[in-house]
Amino acid sequence: MTLSAVKKKIAPEDYILSVLSPEDRLDAAFKVAGEAFKKTRLTMKDVDNAVKAVRRKAYEKKK
C-alpha cells in the first residue's frame, strides 16, 4: 500500500474538535454561543445562567 492510497484530507475543525476534551468542547461551544447572541436582547446574565444550567446537567450525568 502506498502513502497516497492512505492519505485522507482532514478538515482543521474536525481535528481541533477531536483533540479537545468534552469539557473543552463544551467551553468552546459556550464561547461561540456568547458571541452569536452578543447583539440580541439577551443579556450576558441570561447567557451565563443558561450556560450554568447546561453545565450542571452535563456534569451531573458523569457522577
N, C-alpha and C positions, 0 to 999 in steps of 0.2 A: 504494500500500500504506500503510495507516495504522499508527501505532505500536502500537495494541492488537493488530493481526494478527501482529506480530513479537515481541511481549512473551512471554517464556518464564520460567517460575518455576525458579529455580536453588536447590538446597539449599546452605546455607552450607558443609557439609562438603565437597561436591564442588568448590566454588570454592576453598576453602582448599587442598585437595589439588592442584588444578590449578596453583596459583601456586607451589607448593613444588618445589624441585629434587628429583631422585630421591634424592640423599643426605639431604636434609632429610626426605623422606617416610620413608626408612629409619630415621633417628634418631627420628622421631615414633612409628613403629611399635614401636621398641625401648622407648621410654619407656612406651607403653601396655602392652606385654608385661610390663615390670618391675612396673608397678602391678597388673596382673592376677594375677601369680604371687607377689605380696608375701606372702600368707598361706598359702602352700603349704610343703611340706617342702623345696622347692628353696632353696638358699642364694643370696645375691646373687652369690657367686662362680660358681655354676653358670650363672646367667643371664648374667653377664658373659662367661664362656667361650663360651657359645652365641652371644652377640652378636658376639664377635670372630670366631668361625668363620664365621658368616653374612656378616659384612662382608668378610672375606678372600675368600670365594668370590664375592661380588658385585663387588668391586673388581678382582679378577683378570681377570674377563671383559672389563673395559673396556680392559685393556692389550693 
